[in-house]
Amino acid sequence: MDDSASCNGGSVADVGCQPAKCGDGHANALAGEVCDRGEADTPGCNGKDAGNASCKRSSCGDGHVNRAASEECETDADCTGGRKCNSCHCG
């Protein structure tokens, strides 16, 4: 069984024939996942709690502050002390 938008295919160890979901460790492209390294953020992939950026490659401007990728902010509101967000770093 191949992957579908709603199910990981049967050839996938431990997650086969299970509903596709971000954080299961299987990048199911048909379900909109570009990467899936598990539930937590990693330097190259946003984890399951990243909203619309979940299971997508981490990038500045994606709307999710991925601290594992050394991001500090996405907008000025993410910074403290009146500092401004510039290229995902508060300054």
Secondary structure, 3 states (H helix, E strand, C coil): CCCCCCEECCCCCCCCCEECCCCCCCCCHHHCCCCCCCCCCECCECCCCCHHHCCCECCCCCCCCCHHHCCCCCCHHHCCCCCCEECCEEC
